[in-house]
Amino acid sequence: MKQKIAAVLAVLMLAFSQLAAAAGINQISADDHVLQNDEIALGGIMVGTPRSEVEAIYGAPTERTEPVKGAMFGEMMDTYTYGTSFKIIFVKDTVMYLNTNAHNGIATPADVTVGDPADKIMQTYGKPWRDTKYEDGKENFVYRDKYDIAIVFRTEHGKITYIGIVGSE
């Protein structure tokens, strides 16, 4: 079971990092907009936030996976889930990845949340580092800070459907 969880976490992290770094149909890299570190957060949580601070803000998680040694970082990793749609992955006792995929009150510092109109992303953050459009109409807007921590906004049918943040190793 622990190996299954580790494999799922590794695949999730790999998929997200590939998503953030993948070559898309419409890449934007010249004159990209680099965000400030404090602009990349969800629900007051940033990459690098200690577990104790997450627990002080949100309390005990609805669900928690058992810590397992992660393949990507070689360190112990576990996931806290709050409700059904806000997930935080810790490496050791530090936030490395977090996401939300429902209109649940979890927002960025600029008050962008799942369910908002897609055009709010560029109105708020400007030109993305990478914009990937898919044939099925979905689109990803990726922004980063100077430390290569990335925030991804996924849109579908003109609405934000997912916001994820991933730290770099």
DSSP file with accessible surface (Angstrom, degrees, kcal/mol):
  #  RESIDUE AA STRUCTURE BP1 BP2  ACC     N-H-->O    O-->H-N    N-H-->O    O-->H-N    TCO  KAPPA ALPHA  PHI   PSI    X-CA   Y-CA   Z-CA
    1    1 A M     >        0   0  170      0, 0.0     4,-2.2     0, 0.0     5,-0.2   0.000 360.0 360.0 360.0 -43.8    0.0    0.0    0.0
    2    2 A K  H  >  +     0   0  132      1,-0.2     4,-2.5     2,-0.2     5,-0.2   0.884 360.0  51.1 -62.8 -37.7    2.8    2.4    0.9
    3    3 A Q  H  > S+     0   0  168      2,-0.2     4,-2.5     1,-0.2    -1,-0.2   0.886 108.3  52.4 -66.9 -36.8    4.5    1.7   -2.4
    4    4 A K  H  > S+     0   0  152      2,-0.2     4,-2.6     1,-0.2    -2,-0.2   0.929 110.9  46.6 -63.3 -44.3    1.3    2.4   -4.2
    5    5 A I  H  X S+     0   0   33     -4,-2.2     4,-2.8     2,-0.2     5,-0.2   0.925 112.6  50.1 -64.2 -43.1    0.9    5.8   -2.5
    6    6 A A  H  X S+     0   0   19     -4,-2.5     4,-2.6     1,-0.2    65,-0.3   0.915 111.6  48.7 -62.0 -41.3    4.5    6.6   -3.2
    7    7 A A  H  X S+     0   0   54     -4,-2.5     4,-2.7     2,-0.2     5,-0.2   0.928 111.8  48.6 -65.1 -43.4    4.1    5.7   -6.9
    8    8 A V  H  X S+     0   0   96     -4,-2.6     4,-2.8     2,-0.2    -2,-0.2   0.933 113.3  47.2 -62.8 -45.0    0.9    7.8   -7.1
    9    9 A L  H  X S+     0   0    9     -4,-2.8     4,-2.8     2,-0.2     5,-0.2   0.916 112.4  50.0 -62.5 -41.8    2.6   10.8   -5.5
   10   10 A A  H  X S+     0   0   18     -4,-2.6     4,-2.7    -5,-0.2     5,-0.2   0.928 112.7  46.3 -63.4 -43.7    5.6   10.4   -7.7
   11   11 A V  H  X S+     0   0   97     -4,-2.7     4,-3.2     2,-0.2     5,-0.2   0.922 112.7  50.9 -64.7 -42.3    3.4   10.3  -10.8
   12   12 A L  H  X S+     0   0   62     -4,-2.8     4,-2.5    -5,-0.2    -2,-0.2   0.942 113.3  44.2 -60.1 -48.5    1.4   13.2   -9.7
   13   13 A M  H  X S+     0   0    3     -4,-2.8     4,-2.5     2,-0.2     5,-0.2   0.917 115.7  47.9 -63.5 -43.5    4.5   15.3   -9.0
   14   14 A L  H  X S+     0   0   88     -4,-2.7     4,-2.7    -5,-0.2     5,-0.2   0.939 112.4  49.0 -63.1 -45.3    6.1   14.3  -12.3
   15   15 A A  H  X S+     0   0   57     -4,-3.2     4,-2.6    -5,-0.2    -2,-0.2   0.922 112.8  47.5 -62.0 -42.9    2.9   15.0  -14.3
   16   16 A F  H  X S+     0   0    6     -4,-2.5     4,-2.5    -5,-0.2    -1,-0.2   0.927 112.9  47.5 -66.8 -41.3    2.5   18.4  -12.7
   17   17 A S  H  X S+     0   0   38     -4,-2.5     4,-1.7     1,-0.2    -1,-0.2   0.897 113.3  49.1 -67.5 -35.8    6.1   19.3  -13.3
   18   18 A Q  H  X S+     0   0  111     -4,-2.7     4,-2.3    -5,-0.2    -1,-0.2   0.905 109.6  52.6 -66.5 -40.7    5.8   18.1  -16.9
   19   19 A L  H  < S+     0   0   27     -4,-2.6    -2,-0.2     1,-0.2    -1,-0.2   0.928 111.8  45.5 -58.7 -44.5    2.7   20.1  -17.3
   20   20 A A  H  < S+     0   0    8     -4,-2.5    -1,-0.2     1,-0.2    -2,-0.2   0.812 124.8  32.6 -70.2 -29.0    4.4   23.2  -16.1
   21   21 A A  H  < S+     0   0   60     -4,-1.7    -2,-0.2    -5,-0.2    -1,-0.2   0.528  90.2 118.6-106.5  -7.2    7.5   22.6  -18.3
   22   22 A A  S  < S-     0   0   36     -4,-2.3     2,-0.5    -5,-0.1    -3,-0.0  -0.229  71.4-109.8 -65.3 148.7    6.0   20.9  -21.3
   23   23 A A        -     0   0   83      4,-0.0     2,-0.2   107,-0.0    -1,-0.1  -0.657  45.3-167.4 -76.4 123.8    6.2   22.5  -24.7
   24   24 A G        -     0   0   21     -2,-0.5     3,-0.5     1,-0.1   108,-0.1  -0.480  36.0-101.0-108.5 178.5    2.7   23.7  -25.6
   25   25 A I  S    S+     0   0  113    108,-0.4     2,-0.5     1,-0.3   107,-0.1   0.913 117.9  30.2 -64.9 -42.9    1.0   24.9  -28.7
   26   26 A N  E    S+A  131   0A  68    105,-0.5   105,-1.0   107,-0.1     2,-0.3  -0.754  78.9 178.6-121.8  85.1    1.3   28.5  -27.6
   27   27 A Q  E     -A  130   0A  82     -2,-0.5     2,-0.5    -3,-0.5   103,-0.2  -0.642  11.1-164.8 -86.3 143.7    4.4   29.1  -25.5
   28   28 A I        +     0   0   38    101,-0.5    -2,-0.0    -2,-0.3     3,-0.0  -0.968  33.8 134.5-126.8 111.3    5.2   32.5  -24.2
   29   29 A S    >   +     0   0   68     -2,-0.5     3,-1.2     3,-0.1     2,-0.3   0.584  44.0  89.5-129.9 -24.8    8.7   32.9  -22.9
   30   30 A A  T 3  S+     0   0   67      1,-0.3    -1,-0.0    99,-0.0     0, 0.0  -0.572 109.0   1.5 -74.9 136.9   10.0   36.1  -24.3
   31   31 A D  T 3  S-     0   0  145     -2,-0.3    -1,-0.3     1,-0.1    96,-0.1   0.853  95.2-177.4  55.7  35.8    9.3   39.0  -22.0
   32   32 A D    <   -     0   0   40     -3,-1.2     2,-0.7     1,-0.1    97,-0.2  -0.210  29.3-114.4 -65.6 156.6    7.6   36.6  -19.6
   33   33 A H        -     0   0   71     94,-0.8   111,-0.6    93,-0.0     2,-0.5  -0.850  27.5-160.0 -96.2 111.2    6.0   37.9  -16.5
   34   34 A V  E     -b  144   0A  52     -2,-0.7   111,-0.2   109,-0.1     2,-0.1  -0.826  13.5-141.8 -93.6 124.8    7.8   36.7  -13.3
   35   35 A L  E     -b  145   0A   3    109,-3.0   111,-0.5    -2,-0.5     2,-0.2  -0.409  19.3-104.2 -81.4 160.8    5.6   36.9  -10.2
   36   36 A Q    >   -     0   0  120    109,-0.2     3,-2.1    -2,-0.1     4,-0.5  -0.546  34.3-111.7 -77.7 151.2    6.8   37.9   -6.8
   37   37 A N  G >  S+     0   0   58      1,-0.3     3,-1.4    -2,-0.2    -1,-0.1   0.874 116.6  55.0 -53.1 -41.3    7.2   35.0   -4.3
   38   38 A D  G 3  S+     0   0  109      1,-0.3    -1,-0.3     8,-0.1     3,-0.1   0.554  96.5  66.4 -76.6  -3.5    4.3   36.2   -2.2
   39   39 A E  G <  S+     0   0   58     -3,-2.1     2,-1.0     1,-0.2    71,-0.3   0.606  86.7  76.0 -85.6 -14.0    2.0   36.2   -5.2
   40   40 A I  S <  S+     0   0    3     -3,-1.4     7,-0.4    -4,-0.5     2,-0.3  -0.765  71.6 106.4-105.1  88.5    2.2   32.4   -5.5
   41   41 A A        -     0   0    5     -2,-1.0     2,-0.4     5,-0.1     5,-0.2  -0.978  50.6-147.3-154.6 159.9    0.0   31.0   -2.7
   42   42 A L  B >  S-M   45   0B   0      3,-2.4     3,-2.2    -2,-0.3    66,-0.2  -0.993  83.3 -12.0-134.1 126.2   -3.3   29.3   -2.1
   43   43 A G  T 3  S-     0   0   16     64,-2.7    65,-0.1    -2,-0.4     3,-0.1   0.816 129.3 -54.4  57.0  30.7   -5.4   29.9    1.0
   44   44 A G  T 3  S+     0   0   54     63,-0.5     2,-0.4     1,-0.3    -1,-0.3   0.516 113.7 118.6  82.2   5.0   -2.5   31.6    2.7
   45   45 A I  B <   -M   42   0B   0     -3,-2.2    -3,-2.4     4,-0.0     2,-0.3  -0.894  38.8-178.4-110.0 135.0   -0.1   28.6    2.1
   46   46 A M    >   -     0   0   49     -2,-0.4     3,-2.1    -5,-0.2    49,-0.2  -0.829  42.2 -82.9-122.6 162.1    3.0   28.9    0.0
   47   47 A V  T 3  S+     0   0   25     -7,-0.4    49,-0.2    -2,-0.3    -7,-0.1  -0.456 121.0  33.8 -58.4 133.2    5.7   26.4   -1.1
   48   48 A G  T 3  S+     0   0   45     47,-2.7    -1,-0.3     1,-0.3    48,-0.1   0.285  81.8 139.8  98.5  -9.7    8.1   26.3    1.9
   49   49 A T    <   -     0   0   11     -3,-2.1    46,-2.5    46,-0.1    -1,-0.3  -0.480  56.0-117.2 -66.6 132.1    5.4   26.7    4.6
   50   50 A P  B >>  -C   94   0A  55      0, 0.0     4,-1.8     0, 0.0     3,-0.7  -0.393  16.3-119.2 -69.8 150.0    6.1   24.5    7.6
   51   51 A R  H 3> S+     0   0   21     42,-2.7     4,-2.7     1,-0.2     5,-0.2   0.879 113.3  59.9 -53.2 -41.3    3.5   21.8    8.4
   52   52 A S  H 3> S+     0   0   87     41,-0.3     4,-1.9     1,-0.2    -1,-0.2   0.873 104.8  48.7 -60.6 -35.4    3.0   23.4   11.8
   53   53 A E  H <> S+     0   0   91     -3,-0.7     4,-1.9     2,-0.2    -1,-0.2   0.899 109.8  51.3 -71.8 -40.0    1.9   26.6   10.2
   54   54 A V  H  X S+     0   0    0     -4,-1.8     4,-3.2     1,-0.2     5,-0.5   0.947 112.5  46.8 -59.1 -47.0   -0.6   24.7    7.9
   55   55 A E  H  X S+     0   0   76     -4,-2.7     4,-2.0     1,-0.2    -2,-0.2   0.854 108.9  54.9 -65.6 -33.4   -2.0   23.0   10.9
   56   56 A A  H  < S+     0   0   86     -4,-1.9    -1,-0.2    -5,-0.2    -2,-0.2   0.866 116.7  37.5 -66.8 -33.6   -2.3   26.3   12.8
   57   57 A I  H  < S+     0   0   85     -4,-1.9    -2,-0.2    -3,-0.1    -1,-0.2   0.929 135.2  17.7 -81.5 -48.6   -4.3   27.8   10.0
   58   58 A Y  H  < S-     0   0   70     -4,-3.2    -3,-0.2     1,-0.3    -2,-0.2   0.536  91.2-145.0-107.2 -10.3   -6.4   24.8    8.9
   59   59 A G     <  -     0   0   31     -4,-2.0    -1,-0.3    -5,-0.5    -2,-0.1  -0.371  59.5  -6.0  77.1-158.3   -6.3   22.3   11.8
   60   60 A A  S    S-     0   0   88      1,-0.1     4,-0.0    -2,-0.1     2,-0.0  -0.453  81.5-112.7 -71.7 141.8   -6.3   18.6   11.3
   61   61 A P        -     0   0   29      0, 0.0    21,-0.2     0, 0.0     3,-0.1  -0.321  12.7-125.0 -72.0 158.7   -6.8   17.5    7.7
   62   62 A T  S    S+     0   0  101     19,-1.7     2,-0.3     1,-0.3    20,-0.2   0.872  98.7   9.3 -65.1 -37.4   -9.9   15.7    6.5
   63   63 A E  E     -D   81   0A 117     18,-1.9    18,-2.7    20,-0.0     2,-0.4  -0.994  67.8-170.5-145.0 146.3   -7.6   12.9    5.2
   64   64 A R  E     -D   80   0A 120     -2,-0.3    16,-0.2    16,-0.2     2,-0.2  -0.996  15.7-139.2-140.7 133.2   -3.9   12.2    5.5
   65   65 A T        -     0   0   27     14,-2.1     3,-0.1    -2,-0.4    -2,-0.0  -0.544  34.3-100.4 -83.5 156.9   -1.7    9.7    3.7
   66   66 A E        -     0   0  120     -2,-0.2    11,-0.1     1,-0.1    -1,-0.1  -0.537  47.3 -98.8 -71.2 140.6    0.9    7.8    5.5
   67   67 A P        +     0   0   41      0, 0.0     2,-0.3     0, 0.0    11,-0.2  -0.386  49.7 176.1 -62.6 135.3    4.4    9.2    5.0
   68   68 A V  E     -E   77   0A   8      9,-2.4     9,-3.2     7,-0.1     2,-0.5  -0.965  40.0 -96.1-136.6 155.0    6.4    7.4    2.3
   69   69 A K  E     -E   76   0A 144     -2,-0.3     7,-0.3     7,-0.2     2,-0.2  -0.603  45.5-134.7 -74.2 119.3    9.8    7.9    0.8
   70   70 A G     >  -     0   0    3      5,-3.2     4,-1.9    -2,-0.5     5,-0.2  -0.558   3.7-142.4 -79.8 140.6    9.2    9.8   -2.4
   71   71 A A  T  4 S+     0   0   88    -65,-0.3    -1,-0.1    -2,-0.2   -64,-0.1   0.849  97.8  50.5 -68.7 -35.1   10.9    8.8   -5.6
   72   72 A M  T  4 S+     0   0   64      1,-0.2    -1,-0.2     3,-0.1    -3,-0.0   0.885 125.9  20.8 -74.0 -39.8   11.4   12.3   -6.9
   73   73 A F  T  4 S-     0   0   30      2,-0.2    -2,-0.2    96,-0.0    -1,-0.2   0.582  89.5-132.2-107.4 -13.9   13.0   13.9   -3.8
   74   74 A G  S  < S+     0   0   34     -4,-1.9     2,-0.3     1,-0.3    -3,-0.1   0.710  74.3 106.0  68.3  17.0   14.3   10.8   -1.9
   75   75 A E  S    S-     0   0   79     -5,-0.2    -5,-3.2    -7,-0.1    -1,-0.3  -0.813  84.0 -80.2-122.5 166.0   12.6   12.3    1.3
   76   76 A M  E     -E   69   0A  91     -2,-0.3    16,-3.8    -7,-0.3     2,-0.3  -0.478  51.5-174.4 -69.1 132.9    9.5   11.4    3.2
   77   77 A M  E     +EF  68  91A   2     -9,-3.2    -9,-2.4    14,-0.2     2,-0.3  -0.968  11.2 166.1-130.4 145.9    6.3   12.7    1.6
   78   78 A D  E     - F   0  90A   2     12,-1.5    12,-3.0    -2,-0.3     2,-0.4  -0.969  24.2-128.8-152.9 164.6    2.7   12.8    2.7
   79   79 A T  E     - F   0  89A  10     -2,-0.3   -14,-2.1    10,-0.2     2,-0.4  -0.959   7.3-159.4-122.8 134.8   -0.5   14.5    1.6
   80   80 A Y  E     -DF  64  88A   2      8,-2.9     8,-2.7    -2,-0.4     2,-0.5  -0.922  11.0-163.9-104.0 136.4   -3.1   16.4    3.6
   81   81 A T  E     -DF  63  87A   6    -18,-2.7   -18,-1.9    -2,-0.4   -19,-1.7  -0.988   3.0-162.1-120.4 129.0   -6.6   16.8    2.1
   82   82 A Y  E >>  - F   0  86A  25      4,-3.0     4,-1.6    -2,-0.5     3,-0.8  -0.958  69.6 -29.2-109.8 125.0   -9.0   19.4    3.4
   83   83 A G  T 34 S-     0   0   43     -2,-0.5   -21,-0.0     1,-0.2    -2,-0.0  -0.496 107.9 -61.4  65.1-135.5  -12.6   18.8    2.4
   84   84 A T  T 34 S+     0   0  128     -2,-0.2    -1,-0.2   -22,-0.0     3,-0.1   0.422 130.3  43.0-119.0  -1.4  -12.4   17.0   -1.0
   85   85 A S  T <4 S+     0   0   10     -3,-0.8    16,-1.1     1,-0.1     2,-0.6   0.421  88.5  78.5-133.9   2.6  -10.7   19.6   -3.1
   86   86 A F  E  <  +FG  82 100A   3     -4,-1.6    -4,-3.0    14,-0.2     2,-0.4  -0.953  55.8 179.9-119.9 113.1   -7.7   21.2   -1.3
   87   87 A K  E     -FG  81  99A  73     12,-2.6    12,-2.3    -2,-0.6     2,-0.4  -0.928  11.9-172.1-118.5 140.2   -4.6   19.1   -1.3
   88   88 A I  E     -FG  80  98A   0     -8,-2.7    -8,-2.9    -2,-0.4     2,-0.5  -0.996   8.4-158.2-131.3 124.0   -1.2   19.9    0.2
   89   89 A I  E     -FG  79  97A   1      8,-3.4     7,-2.8    -2,-0.4     8,-1.6  -0.907  10.2-158.4-105.4 128.1    1.8   17.6   -0.3
   90   90 A F  E     -FG  78  95A   0    -12,-3.0   -12,-1.5    -2,-0.5     2,-0.5  -0.831  11.8-157.2-103.8 140.3    4.7   17.9    2.2
   91   91 A V  E >  S-FG  77  94A  15      3,-2.7     3,-1.8    -2,-0.4     2,-0.4  -0.994  83.5 -32.9-111.4 120.4    8.3   16.8    1.6
   92   92 A K  T 3  S-     0   0  121    -16,-3.8   -14,-0.1    -2,-0.5    -2,-0.1  -0.560 128.3 -35.7  59.2-119.7    9.6   16.2    5.1
   93   93 A D  T 3  S+     0   0   96     -2,-0.4   -42,-2.7    -3,-0.1     2,-0.4  -0.035 120.0  95.3-119.4  32.3    7.6   18.8    7.0
   94   94 A T  E <  S-CG  50  91A  58     -3,-1.8    -3,-2.7   -44,-0.2     2,-0.2  -0.970  78.6-110.4-128.1 137.5    7.5   21.5    4.3
   95   95 A V  E     + G   0  90A   0    -46,-2.5   -47,-2.7    -2,-0.4    -5,-0.2  -0.438  41.4 160.9 -64.8 128.9    4.9   22.3    1.7
   96   96 A M  E     +     0   0A  28     -7,-2.8    71,-2.6     1,-0.4     2,-0.3   0.583  65.3  15.9-118.2 -25.4    6.2   21.4   -1.8
   97   97 A Y  E     +HG 166  89A   3     -8,-1.6    -8,-3.4    69,-0.2    -1,-0.4  -0.994  60.2 169.4-152.5 140.7    2.9   21.2   -3.8
   98   98 A L  E     +HG 165  88A   0     67,-2.1    67,-3.1    -2,-0.3     2,-0.3  -0.991   5.0 169.4-152.2 151.6   -0.7   22.3   -3.3
   99   99 A N  E     -HG 164  87A  11    -12,-2.3   -12,-2.6    -2,-0.3     2,-0.3  -0.992  17.4-157.7-157.1 162.4   -3.8   22.5   -5.4
  100  100 A T  E     -HG 163  86A   0     63,-2.3    63,-2.3    -2,-0.3   -14,-0.2  -0.989   7.0-180.0-141.6 145.4   -7.5   23.0   -5.5
  101  101 A N        +     0   0   89    -16,-1.1     2,-0.3    -2,-0.3   -15,-0.1   0.072  62.4  61.4-134.8  24.9  -10.1   22.0   -8.0
  102  102 A A  S    S-     0   0   35    -17,-0.3     2,-1.5     4,-0.1    12,-0.4  -0.986  89.3 -99.3-147.6 156.7  -13.4   23.3   -6.7
  103  103 A H        +     0   0  136     -2,-0.3    12,-0.1     1,-0.2    10,-0.0  -0.635  68.2 138.0 -76.2  91.4  -15.0   26.6   -5.7
  104  104 A N  S    S-     0   0   56     -2,-1.5    -1,-0.2     2,-0.3     3,-0.1   0.193  78.4 -92.8-128.1  11.5  -14.2   26.2   -2.0
  105  105 A G  S    S+     0   0   65      1,-0.3     2,-0.5     9,-0.2    -2,-0.1   0.339  84.0 131.5  90.2  -8.3  -13.1   29.6   -0.8
  106  106 A I        +     0   0   17     -4,-0.3     8,-0.5   -64,-0.1    -1,-0.3  -0.703  34.2 166.9 -80.3 122.6   -9.4   28.8   -1.4
  107  107 A A  B     -N  113   0C  18     -2,-0.5   -64,-2.7     6,-0.1   -63,-0.5  -0.868  38.1-106.4-134.6 164.1   -7.9   31.7   -3.3
  108  108 A T    >   -     0   0    6      4,-2.1     3,-2.4    -2,-0.3   -66,-0.2  -0.356  49.5 -95.8 -77.3 169.0   -4.6   33.2   -4.4
  109  109 A P  T 3  S+     0   0   83      0, 0.0    -1,-0.1     0, 0.0   -69,-0.1   0.798 129.8  55.8 -58.7 -25.0   -3.4   36.4   -2.6
  110  110 A A  T 3  S-     0   0   46    -71,-0.3   -71,-0.0     2,-0.1    -2,-0.0   0.279 122.8-109.0 -89.8  10.4   -5.0   38.3   -5.5
  111  111 A D    <   +     0   0  108     -3,-2.4     2,-0.5     1,-0.2    -5,-0.0   0.820  66.6 149.9  66.7  36.1   -8.3   36.6   -4.8
  112  112 A V        +     0   0    0      4,-0.0    -4,-2.1     9,-0.0     2,-0.3  -0.856  19.9 169.2 -95.5 132.5   -8.4   34.4   -7.9
  113  113 A T  B >   -N  107   0C  13     -2,-0.5     3,-2.0    -6,-0.2    47,-0.2  -0.923  42.8 -77.5-141.0 162.7  -10.2   31.2   -7.3
  114  114 A V  T 3  S+     0   0    8     -8,-0.5    -9,-0.2   -12,-0.4    47,-0.2  -0.397 117.4  36.7 -59.1 135.7  -11.7   28.1   -9.0
  115  115 A G  T 3  S+     0   0   30     45,-2.7    -1,-0.2     1,-0.4    46,-0.1   0.127  87.1 123.6 102.9 -18.9  -14.9   29.1  -10.7
  116  116 A D  S <  S-     0   0   27     -3,-2.0    44,-2.8     1,-0.1    -1,-0.4  -0.346  76.3 -86.2 -68.2 157.7  -13.7   32.6  -11.7
  117  117 A P  B >   -I  159   0A  57      0, 0.0     3,-1.6     0, 0.0     4,-0.4  -0.355  35.6-123.0 -62.1 143.2  -13.9   33.6  -15.3
  118  118 A A  T >> S+     0   0   18     40,-2.5     3,-1.6     1,-0.3     4,-0.6   0.835 108.1  64.6 -58.5 -34.7  -10.7   32.6  -17.3
  119  119 A D  H 3> S+     0   0  100     39,-0.3     4,-1.8     1,-0.3    -1,-0.3   0.708  85.5  74.3 -67.9 -13.7  -10.0   36.2  -18.4
  120  120 A K  H <> S+     0   0   49     -3,-1.6     4,-2.0     1,-0.2    -1,-0.3   0.811  86.4  65.7 -65.8 -26.0   -9.4   37.1  -14.7
  121  121 A I  H <> S+     0   0    0     -3,-1.6     4,-3.1    -4,-0.4     5,-0.4   0.974 108.1  34.2 -62.3 -56.4   -6.1   35.3  -14.9
  122  122 A M  H  X S+     0   0   84     -4,-0.6     4,-1.8     1,-0.2    -1,-0.2   0.841 115.7  57.5 -72.2 -29.4   -4.4   37.6  -17.4
  123  123 A Q  H  < S+     0   0  145     -4,-1.8    -1,-0.2     1,-0.2    -2,-0.2   0.875 117.7  34.7 -63.2 -35.2   -6.2   40.7  -16.0
  124  124 A T  H  < S+     0   0   52     -4,-2.0    -2,-0.2    -5,-0.2    -3,-0.2   0.899 134.4  20.8 -85.6 -45.2   -4.7   39.9  -12.6
  125  125 A Y  H  < S-     0   0    4     -4,-3.1    -3,-0.2     1,-0.3    -2,-0.2   0.534  92.6-141.7-108.1  -9.9   -1.3   38.5  -13.5
  126  126 A G     <  +     0   0   29     -4,-1.8    -1,-0.3    -5,-0.4    -2,-0.1  -0.415  62.0   4.0  81.2-157.9   -0.5   39.7  -17.0
  127  127 A K  S    S-     0   0   93    -96,-0.1   -94,-0.8    -2,-0.1     2,-0.0  -0.406  79.6-127.7 -67.0 128.2    1.2   37.7  -19.6
  128  128 A P        -     0   0    0      0, 0.0    15,-0.2     0, 0.0     3,-0.2  -0.327  10.5-125.5 -76.1 161.4    1.9   34.1  -18.5
  129  129 A W  S    S+     0   0   49     13,-1.9  -101,-0.5     1,-0.3     2,-0.3   0.886 100.2   9.5 -66.6 -39.5    5.3   32.4  -18.7
  130  130 A R  E     -AJ  27 142A  27     12,-1.9    12,-3.2  -103,-0.2     2,-0.5  -0.996  63.1-170.0-145.5 137.3    3.6   29.7  -20.6
  131  131 A D  E     -AJ  26 141A  14   -105,-1.0     2,-0.5    -2,-0.3  -105,-0.5  -0.981  10.8-171.5-128.3 115.2    0.1   29.4  -22.2
  132  132 A T  E     - J   0 140A   6      8,-2.6     8,-2.6    -2,-0.5     2,-0.4  -0.945   2.8-165.8-114.9 121.4   -0.8   25.9  -23.5
  133  133 A K  E     - J   0 139A  91     -2,-0.5  -108,-0.4     6,-0.2     2,-0.3  -0.892   8.3-154.3-106.1 135.8   -4.0   25.5  -25.5
  134  134 A Y    >   -     0   0   93      4,-2.8     3,-1.9    -2,-0.4  -110,-0.0  -0.738  26.6-115.9-108.8 156.9   -5.4   22.0  -26.0
  135  135 A E  T 3  S+     0   0  200      1,-0.3    -1,-0.1    -2,-0.3    -2,-0.0   0.772 113.0  62.1 -61.2 -28.0   -7.6   20.8  -28.9
  136  136 A D  T 3  S-     0   0  101      2,-0.1    -1,-0.3     1,-0.1     3,-0.1   0.392 122.3-102.6 -81.4   4.3  -10.4   20.0  -26.4
  137  137 A G  S <  S+     0   0   54     -3,-1.9    20,-0.2     1,-0.3    -2,-0.1   0.318  80.6 130.1  94.7  -9.3  -10.6   23.7  -25.5
  138  138 A K        -     0   0   71     18,-0.1    -4,-2.8    19,-0.1     2,-0.3  -0.432  36.8-167.1 -74.6 155.6   -8.8   23.4  -22.2
  139  139 A E  E     -JK 133 155A  36     16,-1.8    16,-2.9    -6,-0.2     2,-0.4  -0.998  12.7-152.5-146.6 142.8   -6.0   25.9  -21.5
  140  140 A N  E     -JK 132 154A   3     -8,-2.6    -8,-2.6    -2,-0.3     2,-0.5  -0.973   4.1-164.0-117.1 132.6   -3.2   26.2  -18.9
  141  141 A F  E     -JK 131 153A  10     12,-2.6    12,-2.5    -2,-0.4     2,-0.5  -0.975  12.7-166.0-113.1 121.9   -1.7   29.4  -17.9
  142  142 A V  E     +JK 130 152A   1    -12,-3.2   -13,-1.9    -2,-0.5   -12,-1.9  -0.938   9.9 176.1-116.6 129.3    1.7   29.0  -16.1
  143  143 A Y  E     - K   0 151A   0      8,-2.6     8,-2.4    -2,-0.5     2,-0.3  -0.860   7.1-171.7-121.8 159.4    3.4   31.7  -14.1
  144  144 A R  E     -bK  34 150A  47   -111,-0.6  -109,-3.0    -2,-0.3     6,-0.2  -0.941  16.6-130.8-145.3 165.5    6.6   31.4  -12.0
  145  145 A D  E >   -b   35   0A   1      4,-1.6     3,-2.0    -2,-0.3  -109,-0.2  -0.556  46.4 -87.9-108.1-177.9    8.7   33.3   -9.6
  146  146 A K  T 3  S+     0   0  147   -111,-0.5  -110,-0.1     1,-0.3  -112,-0.0   0.655 128.3  55.9 -68.1 -12.5   12.4   33.9   -9.7
  147  147 A Y  T 3  S-     0   0  129      2,-0.1    -1,-0.3    21,-0.0    21,-0.2   0.272 118.8-110.0 -98.4   7.8   13.0   30.7   -7.8
  148  148 A D    <   +     0   0   95     -3,-2.0     2,-0.5     1,-0.3    -2,-0.1   0.731  66.1 150.5  66.5  25.6   11.0   28.6  -10.4
  149  149 A I        -     0   0   20     18,-0.1    -4,-1.6    19,-0.1     2,-0.3  -0.774  34.6-152.3 -79.4 130.6    8.1   28.0   -8.1
  150  150 A A  E     -KL 144 166A   6     16,-2.4    16,-2.2    -2,-0.5     2,-0.4  -0.844  20.4-161.0-115.3 146.8    5.2   27.7  -10.5
  151  151 A I  E     -KL 143 165A   0     -8,-2.4    -8,-2.6    -2,-0.3     2,-0.4  -0.992  14.3-162.0-121.1 131.4    1.5   28.4  -10.3
  152  152 A V  E     -KL 142 164A   0     12,-3.0    12,-2.3    -2,-0.4     2,-0.5  -0.960   7.2-164.9-117.2 132.0   -0.8   26.8  -12.9
  153  153 A F  E     -KL 141 163A   0    -12,-2.5   -12,-2.6    -2,-0.4     2,-0.4  -0.976   9.4-161.3-112.5 122.4   -4.3   27.9  -13.8
  154  154 A R  E     -KL 140 162A  70      8,-2.6     7,-3.2    -2,-0.5     8,-1.3  -0.887  10.7-169.1-103.7 135.0   -6.3   25.4  -15.8
  155  155 A T  E     +KL 139 160A   5    -16,-2.9   -16,-1.8    -2,-0.4     2,-0.3  -0.897  12.7 177.5-124.4 155.0   -9.4   26.6  -17.6
  156  156 A E  E >  S- L   0 159A  65      3,-2.3     3,-1.6    -2,-0.3   -18,-0.1  -0.952  72.3  -1.8-154.4 132.3  -12.3   25.0  -19.4
  157  157 A H  T 3  S-     0   0  164     -2,-0.3     3,-0.1     1,-0.3   -19,-0.1   0.859 130.8 -54.1  53.9  38.9  -15.4   26.6  -21.0
  158  158 A G  T 3  S+     0   0   48      1,-0.2   -40,-2.5   -41,-0.1     2,-0.3   0.582 118.1 100.9  77.8  10.2  -14.2   30.1  -20.0
  159  159 A K  E <  S-IL 117 156A 105     -3,-1.6    -3,-2.3   -42,-0.3     2,-0.4  -0.943  77.4-110.8-127.8 149.7  -13.9   29.2  -16.2
  160  160 A I  E     + L   0 155A   2    -44,-2.8   -45,-2.7    -2,-0.3    -5,-0.3  -0.655  36.3 171.8 -75.4 127.1  -10.9   28.4  -14.0
  161  161 A T  E     +     0   0A  43     -7,-3.2     2,-0.3    -2,-0.4    -6,-0.2   0.513  60.6  19.1-114.0 -10.6  -11.2   24.7  -13.0
  162  162 A Y  E     - L   0 154A  19     -8,-1.3    -8,-2.6   -49,-0.1     2,-0.4  -0.967  50.7-168.6-161.6 139.9   -7.9   24.1  -11.2
  163  163 A I  E     +HL 100 153A   0    -63,-2.3   -63,-2.3    -2,-0.3     2,-0.3  -0.992  19.5 173.9-132.4 126.8   -5.1   26.0   -9.5
  164  164 A G  E     -HL  99 152A   0    -12,-2.3   -12,-3.0    -2,-0.4     2,-0.4  -0.976  16.3-161.1-134.6 149.1   -1.9   24.3   -8.6
  165  165 A I  E     -HL  98 151A   0    -67,-3.1   -67,-2.1    -2,-0.3     2,-0.4  -0.994   9.6-175.9-128.7 134.8    1.4   25.3   -7.2
  166  166 A V  E     -HL  97 150A  13    -16,-2.2   -16,-2.4    -2,-0.4   -69,-0.2  -0.997  13.3-145.2-134.1 135.5    4.6   23.3   -7.3
  167  167 A G        -     0   0    8    -71,-2.6     2,-0.3    -2,-0.4   -18,-0.1  -0.459  22.8-114.0 -87.7 167.0    8.0   24.1   -5.9
  168  168 A S              0   0   61    -21,-0.2   -19,-0.1    -2,-0.2    -1,-0.1  -0.692 360.0 360.0 -99.7 158.8   11.4   23.2   -7.4
  169  169 A E              0   0  172     -2,-0.3    -1,-0.1   -97,-0.0   -96,-0.0  -0.318 360.0 360.0 -72.0 360.0   13.8   20.7   -6.0
